[in-house]
């Protein structure tokens, strides 16, 4: 199935508005443990249910993948990918760095994304070949040229099974970055990491992971804002990549070299 993603942007915006209202107005509620130090709140489930119901009515031909309940139904080559509350730990602790992330994936490639940060009054959106926007105004990646002047966000450290093993490269990466970049930041939200690369608030983001619900929306927003988005080996990023690196284009070669040194 071939669809111009731009025609679906108004539907995605409405879906995200439904989600944002729930996040903004409801308390976290009952906490459901998903694993070691990993959890979902009642709001996570409420958002996923509401957005899934809305999209199944508006776009029944498109599949739906949610973080909390997985693939609800398949589509003809297209799938919505939703993180109902990206940054659940932040949300649970009253930290405003959290929001909803909705992407449209065509096979393995995101073509549309909307990220809403309800406690910061920020909404990011993009569709393939249509540019990226924040609150309706065009945005562009920073022009950072050197790591020593760059602010680089990194993804959360691993929890759960084999966390110690999986954190070794993350800790090594943190050590190397600390010696070379201006500042390191950990916001606790993949959506924020990628959106703020797009918006030029930070210069690069490195996540040694790649869940479609975490990255689909942010990847297309970053790309449409002029960022280079790659896998850990420097190849173009897609939904099957092992890692998610987004950056001002002039920083990419140095980041790839630095990451290789830590592996």
Order of alpha helices (4+ residues) and beta strands (2+ residues): alpha-beta-beta-alpha-beta-beta-beta-alpha-beta-beta-beta-beta-beta-beta-alpha-beta-alpha-beta-alpha-beta-beta-alpha
